[in-house]
Structures are given as structure tokens and as C-alpha cells.
Amino acid sequence: MTVRRPVAFAMTAAAAITALGLAGCATTPAANGGERVEGGTIVYGHQQEPACVFGGWIEQAYLSYNVLDSLVSLDENHEVVPWLAEEWSVSDDGLHWTFELKPDVKFTDGSDLTAEVVAYNFDYWVNQGGNSTALAWLGGYYESAEAVDDLTVQVDLSQPYPRLADNLTQGYFGIQSQEALETRTDEENCEAPIGSGAFVVDHWDRGQEIVLTRNEDYTSPPANAEHTGAAYVDEVQWKFISDATTRVAALKSGELNAIYDVPAVQWGSTEDAGFQLEKYITPGRPQQLTFNTAQGVFTDEKVRQAFAYALDREQIVESIGHGVIPYEGNGGVSQSTPGYSQKAADWYTQDLDKAAELLDEAGYTETDADGIRSKGGEPLAVTLPYFAGSIINADGASILQGVQEQAKQAGFDVDLIPVPQAEAFAGAYSQPDERDIYPGYWTAVTSGILQINWGAGADGNPNNWNASFTDYPELQAIILEANSEPDVDRQNALYEQAQEYIAEHALAIGVYDRLSTLAVSPSLKGVWQENAQGGPTFYDAYFVG
């Protein structure tokens, strides 16, 4: 096992096709033993199907990382390394970034990668609605991008943003063909974006699979890739299989070569069966609980603190997670995030007496036959919706049930509501009068995620990513100062200060760290998780015979 810190299902025919595809192929000695088979088809089982290949959701970033190249990549030491940009620099005032591009790179539609194309992509993300998450990261900093010459692009900022390059390693910043964006329909660019990447989208059978085929002319792998030239395999069949038990069974039967999201309860048996397991603790916001401090019972800080003291979150996570899922006490960022505060993580441990004392002080002194507290006849009721199967997987749902049960011991009546993906993405439970707690994550490579999750709105509009629905000027000032601080140690100290503010005022509490996990057949080598978000990377993958 490797740990990195930063429809009906019938596939027997697919497995047979894969086996036939390997038969008769040439072999080459592999670096880690066995003979490398040239070509072949990887059949991969993923748990969720996005609306488009490219976009602002991590499930889209996982896909597009295999199709679109980015300017820069992140290596296993959390260092930014070249990809489409061979080198980059920033001006002394921190307002002008210059990227020098690789020469002779072509998109798969035959058009050239130029500085003008890269500048167009920046504008597409920020000003044309091309990617909401890219906008969330660049908004408030990005002013413009322009081509200095054919292979030099300059990005101008309104204020210093020293971790710009780090943030550009995320899959939301894949570079697309300008010609394709300007001449093809939105639907065409949704289903099969044109990049310069190692694979090309061949076709998409909605509800079933996306098939990626090898870009035979590929010349631009990131510096942290393990080889150069075209991918080893001919094709990747990216299957959408929502049920985790079905995915594991199909892997063990040989119908799949690799799967995503291994349930904690099946982790040990899958490893014992000889499969390669990969576990990546995603940096950024962990799976946490953010309190609605704009209206409802959690406008009172004492009630928020009481809820935190009511829970033995570590015990819940250990019970459900079987040692696979890491407990996380920090409500701001996960333990794999640079600038992490252990002090914030340790702020609350279960203390039912303290919870009772705080609820008494808050006026919740009455108790009914079920132990639920009330104040002036109003029960201490809490609405906790969660996005089942999209943001919260089956293990996460079980953990939230544990939260519900333990909170009841302190007098909270928690209404735990599973929300299907379609309803969640249509805006269900997104308003302050609809929920009291928001559970969820947001992957990142720096603690700059705090600005997205807690920053103030702009131009008279609220920050819709702030799940507390409340501005905290003191907290926001700390985060903004951190974002523009060039000294890494000073920057991390400010980020830690912000996390401790969140903990002290119980604005959010951590529960567990979000994982990206893979299980891979022993006959498939070279699959690795990219280091910005933990998605599966098939460029270096090959079969052994």
C-alpha cells in the first residue's frame, strides 16, 4: 500500500475483450519485474459520472487530467514542476507572472499551443464562465493575461498571489484548444474537450462509460511522469459504477483492472488478495461540519461549542474507518495541507459535562422524555443534509449517523437528510433557512482554500462558498494577508492563526480527512495518483505478461 499525503453492471464481455486485446502484443522487460505488454485496454471502475469532462468538480478534474495538459504539475514532494510551461518567474512586486512554454506542442485537433492560446484559457476560466472553481481560485487576484511572444505568456494580478503556480497544478486549469473552444458547440467541448494530453476522448456512453484512446503524437508529459512519448496502453474504458461492493467484486473477479474508492471495510481483504492499494489524503478542506451562524440555533457560539464537545469524533471515525480513514479535528484544512494547525485540530474533545454546562448557559434547560433539550418550548432541533453519493460516500454517511447518535446524548435532535446528486447540484439545501450544518470538503494544494470557504463576497454579492452564511472581518483579514505573504513560514503562521480563529469560535469542526483511494490489479503497473488531488493517472500505466 502506498499512502500519499498531499445502471446494471455486466462486464464479462469487456473483460474478455481486454484479455483478447493483450494477446499477441509485443512485450518489453519492465523496470519492476515481468514483461511489459505493449498496448492493451485498461478497464477502470469509477464511482461517479460528471456532467462534462472538464469543469469545476473534482470528478471532472480526475478525468480531464488524463486528457488536458496543464502549465505546471505537482510532484510527490509538493513541489511545482514543469509541464506545458518549461519555466516561470514572478516580478519583484508579485503582480506579474511569466510562463515560458514548451515549443512544438500541438493539440489533438492539429492546432498549436501558443502563448495566445494560454492567455485565452485564462480569460475563458475567469470571464467567460469556463470553470467556476478556477474562478474561485483566481477571482480577486487575476486581472489579465497576454502573449509576450509566441511562447511567452504574462499573467497580471491586482495583488500579490505567491502560490499561484501551486494552485495551477489542479485539474481545473487544463489548457484547451482555443480553436475548439471558439468553433465547436458547448456540448462537443463538454463531452470531448480538445487538449494536448496523453489521451483523447473517443466516445461517451452516458450512464455507462467514457472511452479514452491513446494520443499517438503525445510529446508533453509533466516533469514528474515516469516516461516520455505516447502512453503505453491503447485505451482506457472509464466505467461508471456507483456501488462500491460491485466495484470491488468486479476487480477481484478480473472484470476490472483498477477501481476508485475502496470501502474501508474491504480495504484489508483487497490488500490481502494481492491488489496494489493507493491512498491519498487530499489537502484542502477536510470532511467537516460548518455551522450556519446567520440564523437558527447555531447563531449562539455556546451552542456551537456544545455540539463540538458532545462528540467523540475520533471514536466514530475509527469505528467506521477501520484504520483506513484518518480522523481530522481541524475544521479549516486537512492534515496534508501546508500551513496546518495541530492546535486547531486539538481544540475540542468529547466532554458531555462541558456541553451540558454550555447549553444551560445558552438557555436550553428543559429536557423531554427522549433527552432532547429545549428553550422556551422550542426543541434543540438541527437540520443536517448531506449530499449522498456525490460529496459524502457510504463510509461518510455512516460517520454522520454516528455524529447524529452522539449529539442526541447531549440533547440535540439532529435530522440527518440524504440528498441525491441531482437535487444537490440543483441547489437543494443551499439557503440559510434550509440547513443548520453543512458537511463537505473542498480539495486544494494550499491553505488558500480558507479564502474560498471563508472570504467575503465581492461587488455587493455574497460569497456563496461560505457555508456559515456570515462574514467574519477579522478572520478574512488574516486570510487575505496570508494569501499575499511571500515568505512561506510567515504565510503558514497566518494560515494557522486563521484555523485557530475558526476553532475558537466553533465556526466549523473537522470530522475526517477526505481520501482518494485506488485498488489496482497485480497485472497492471505504473498507475499513480497525481499529487494535487489524488486522481488516477494512466499515462505511465502498462500491463505485464
GINORKA-V393292 format. One record per pair of residues at least 12 apart in sequence whose C-alpha atoms are under 7 Angstrom apart, sorted by the first residue. I is the first residue (numbers start at 0). J is the second residue. Records with the same first field share a line. If there is no record, write none. Layout:
# GINORKA-V393292
I=J / J
This chain:
# GINORKA-V393292
0=275 / 276 / 277
1=276 / 277 / 278
2=277 / 278 / 279
3=278 / 279 / 280
4=279 / 280 / 281 / 335
5=77 / 279 / 280 / 281 / 282 / 335 / 336 / 530 / 531
6=206
10=254
11=254
14=253 / 254 / 255
17=39 / 40
20=39 / 40
21=39
24=36 / 37 / 38
25=37
33=543 / 544
34=543 / 544
35=541 / 542 / 543 / 544
36=541 / 542 / 543 / 544
37=231 / 232
38=231 / 232 / 233
39=232 / 233 / 234
40=232 / 233 / 234 / 235
41=234 / 235 / 236 / 256
42=235 / 236 / 237 / 255 / 256 / 257
43=236 / 237 / 238 / 255 / 256 / 257 / 258
44=237 / 238 / 239 / 240 / 246 / 255 / 257 / 258 / 259
45=237 / 238 / 239 / 240 / 258 / 259
46=239 / 240 / 241 / 259
47=239 / 241
48=239
51=189 / 190
52=189 / 190 / 191
53=189
54=130 / 171
55=130 / 131 / 132 / 133 / 171
60=170 / 171
61=170 / 534 / 535
63=170
64=170
65=196 / 197 / 198 / 536
66=194 / 196 / 197 / 198 / 199
67=173 / 174 / 175 / 194 / 195 / 196
68=83 / 173 / 174 / 194 / 195 / 196
69=82 / 83 / 168 / 172 / 173 / 174
70=82 / 83 / 84
71=83 / 84 / 167 / 168
72=168 / 221
73=168 / 530 / 531
74=223 / 530
75=530
79=164 / 165
80=222
81=221 / 222
82=219 / 220 / 221 / 222
83=100 / 101 / 219
84=98 / 99 / 100 / 101
85=99 / 100 / 101
86=98 / 99
87=99
93=159 / 160 / 161
94=155 / 156 / 157 / 158 / 159
95=153 / 154 / 155 / 156
96=153 / 154 / 155
97=151 / 152 / 153 / 154
98=151 / 152 / 153
99=150 / 151 / 152
100=150 / 151
104=218 / 219
105=195
106=176 / 193 / 194 / 195
107=193 / 194 / 195
108=193
113=149 / 150
114=146 / 148 / 149 / 150 / 151 / 152
115=145 / 146
116=177
117=174
118=144 / 145 / 146 / 152
119=177
120=174 / 175
121=144
132=171
133=171 / 172
135=451
140=156 / 157 / 158 / 160
141=155 / 156 / 157
142=155 / 156 / 157
143=155
159=483
160=482 / 483
161=483 / 485
165=444
166=444
168=531
169=531 / 532
174=194
175=192 / 193 / 194
176=193 / 194
179=193
196=217
197=213 / 214 / 217 / 229 / 230 / 538
198=211 / 212 / 213 / 214
199=211 / 212 / 213 / 214
200=212
206=239
207=238 / 239
208=236 / 237 / 238 / 239
209=236 / 237 / 238
210=235 / 236 / 237
211=234 / 235 / 236
212=233 / 234 / 235
213=230 / 232 / 233 / 234
214=229
215=229
216=229
217=229
225=539
226=539
230=538 / 539
231=539 / 540 / 541
232=540 / 541
243=261 / 262
246=258
256=519 / 520 / 523
257=517 / 518 / 519 / 520
258=517 / 518 / 519
259=516 / 517 / 518
260=515 / 516 / 517
261=516 / 517 / 518
262=394
263=320 / 321 / 323
264=321
273=521
274=518 / 519 / 520 / 521
275=518 / 519 / 520 / 521
276=517 / 518 / 519
277=516 / 517 / 518
278=514 / 515 / 516 / 517
279=514 / 515 / 516 / 533
280=335 / 512 / 513 / 514 / 515
281=335 / 442 / 513 / 514 / 515 / 532 / 533
282=333 / 335 / 336 / 442 / 443 / 444
283=332 / 333 / 336 / 441 / 442 / 443 / 444 / 445 / 446 / 448
284=331 / 332 / 333 / 440 / 441 / 442 / 448
285=330 / 332 / 333 / 440 / 441 / 509 / 511 / 512 / 513
286=438 / 439 / 440 / 509 / 510 / 511 / 512 / 513
287=330 / 438 / 439 / 440 / 507 / 508 / 509 / 510 / 511
288=436 / 437 / 438 / 507 / 508 / 509
289=436 / 437 / 438 / 466 / 467 / 506 / 507 / 508
290=435 / 436 / 437 / 467 / 506 / 507
291=431 / 435 / 436 / 466 / 467 / 468
292=467 / 468 / 469
293=431 / 467 / 468 / 469
294=431
295=435
300=504 / 505
301=357 / 358 / 361
302=357 / 358 / 361
303=505
304=505
305=354 / 357 / 358
306=354 / 406
307=347
308=347 / 348 / 349 / 350 / 351 / 353 / 354
309=349 / 350 / 351 / 354 / 405 / 406 / 409
310=349 / 402 / 405 / 406
311=348 / 349
312=510
313=326
315=398 / 401
316=398 / 511
319=394 / 397 / 398
324=511 / 512
325=511 / 512
326=510 / 511 / 512
327=344 / 509 / 510 / 511 / 512
328=344 / 345 / 508 / 509 / 510
329=343 / 344 / 508 / 509
330=502 / 507 / 508 / 509
331=449 / 498 / 501
332=446
333=512
336=444 / 445 / 446
337=445 / 446
338=446 / 491 / 492 / 494 / 495
339=495
340=495 / 498
343=498 / 499 / 502
346=502
351=409
354=409
355=409
362=374
370=410
371=407 / 410 / 411 / 412
372=410 / 411
379=411 / 412
380=411 / 412 / 413
381=411 / 412 / 413 / 414 / 435
382=413 / 414 / 415 / 434 / 435 / 436
383=413 / 414 / 415 / 416 / 434 / 435 / 436 / 437
384=415 / 416 / 417 / 418 / 434
385=416 / 417 / 418 / 438
386=417 / 418 / 419 / 420 / 423
387=417 / 418 / 419 / 420
388=420
389=420
390=439
431=468
437=466
442=532
444=531
446=494
447=482
449=478
450=478
451=464
452=464 / 465
453=465 / 475
454=475
455=470 / 475
474=497 / 500
477=493 / 497
478=494 / 497
481=493 / 494
515=533
522=542 / 543
523=540 / 541 / 542 / 543
524=540 / 541 / 542
525=539 / 540 / 541
526=539 / 540
